[in-house]
Amino acid sequence: MKAPARSAFLTNACIALLVLAVAAVCFLPSGVPAASLADRVYYNGDRQGCRVSLMFNVYSGGEYLGGILDALAQYGYKATFFIGGCWADDHASLVKEIAARGHELGNHGYFHKDQSKLSYEQNAEEIASCGSLLHSLTGEQPVLFAPPSGAYAEQTVRAAEGLGYSVVLWSKDTIDWRDHDPALIYRRATQNVQGGDLILMHPTAETLEALPSVLEHYTRLGLIQSAVSATIAGADHT
């Protein structure tokens, strides 16, 4: 098969798989959920353990990711990067580097929409399209979904679950996208930190500056910094 024909075949195959995935979710039974929303979303991990997780939501800040990855490598830590699909489409090499360094990839929707306002079908399309792209770039299928801005509703969680995702929020928010102050980011990431904490960050210059001190603090406390999937294993959702 010639190269152009092969490329067209692969593109069409990806589109077909995406359509099938969304269709499968949309035709799932829409009855009463087995548990309440709060019981189906992770706000923290296992409180009985000593793991904490940094979760980076990524729709910008590619210029700081290399430094963040280097800092994590220096301390031997792994994090979870929740990647926006439209960003990944323009920064494929960075997505591949994150995965190649052994970090966990999470789904952050394709266009950073308010998923609480989307229909069930629209939620499924946002999640499935991002997941399909990340899988095509890295060969890894994400299993965690972090809704943009933490906005979700019943139809969001049901769509994510239908696609095989666990929905994850956070227990500590550094608000680094707004407050560009390394000292403040450090304090929010470390104050009263305990096992099971999920600490939300973004790739910013100030986060990169604060990160080594944050990691040193976790090390002093004997906390294990790990990917989100390991921290939430066996945890209650609330």
Sequence and secondary structure as in RCSB ss.txt:
>XXXX:A:sequence
MKAPARSAFLTNACIALLVLAVAAVCFLPSGVPAASLADRVYYNGDRQGCRVSLMFNVYSGGEYLGGILDALAQY
GYKATFFIGGCWADDHASLVKEIAARGHELGNHGYFHKDQSKLSYEQNAEEIASCGSLLHSLTGEQPVLFAPPSG
AYAEQTVRAAEGLGYSVVLWSKDTIDWRDHDPALIYRRATQNVQGGDLILMHPTAETLEALPSVLEHYTRLGLIQ
SAVSATIAGADHT
>XXXX:A:secstr
  HHHHHHHHHHHHHHHHHHHHHHHHTS  S  SS SGGGEESS  TTS EEEEEEEESS HHHHHHHHHHHHHH
T   EEEE HHHHHH HHHHHHHHHTT EEEE  SS   GGGS HHHHHHHHHHHHHHHHHHHS    EE  GGG
   HHHHHHHHHTT EEE  SEE  TTT   HHHHHHHHHTT  TT EEEE   HHHHHHHHHHHHHHHHTT EE
  HHHHHTT    
